[in-house]
Every structure is written in C-alpha cells, then in structure tokens.
Amino acid sequence: MEPPEFPPLPALTRAEGEVIDCYLAVLDQVGRINPAHGSDTYSALRAAQALVSRATALRDALALMHERGERQIHAATLARALRVLDGERRAGRVAVPPTPN
C-alpha cells in the first residue's frame, strides 16, 4: 500500500517560504508553552527559551520580504501553504481546549 499523496505546496517566494517555516516554528514553541497542554515546567521553560530565537528568525524573514519590496502578504496562498504543512493542528495546540461536558 502506498502512502497518501499530499497536496502540493503553492508557489512561494523563498522569503514567503521562510516566513511560513518560521511562523510554524513559533506556533510549535507556543504550543509547547501552553499550560493547558503541558505536563511540566521544564519543557515549557525550554520551549520559551527556544521561542526567542524562533521569533527573531520570523522577524528577520519578514524584514527581508519588506526589504526586497514584497509589501503584500498573499493571505490565501500562505493559508493554503499552512494547511498543507499541518498548520491547523499545530495552531490548535496554542488554543485552550474546550471545557469537558
């Protein structure tokens, strides 16, 4: 049996791809910090420490886009890329889980 075929990523500039990668890295760290999902303070502390470098990389990627004259963020295209790269699940780790019934 062959593995499922994932949808192709939309065409992105190198800078847009870097923004997406950095944004997802920030989401992952914030999800690890989220006290509603965490299990211990040490892992949250490590994630918070890593968040600083991930946020800096995201800032740098956005600054590079701006310097290159890429003034617009093409939200629909970038949202499609986030969906392909499992961004919805990763962003879900940032949210507070619903109250159990």
Sequence and secondary structure as in RCSB ss.txt:
>XXXX:A:sequence
MEPPEFPPLPALTRAEGEVIDCYLAVLDQVGRINPAHGSDTYSALRAAQALVSRATALRDALALMHERGERQIHA
ATLARALRVLDGERRAGRVAVPPTPN
>XXXX:A:secstr
             HHHHHHHHHHHHHHHHHHHH TTT S HHHHHHHHHHHHHHHHHHHHHHHHHHHTT     H
HHHHHHHHHTTHHHHHHTTS      
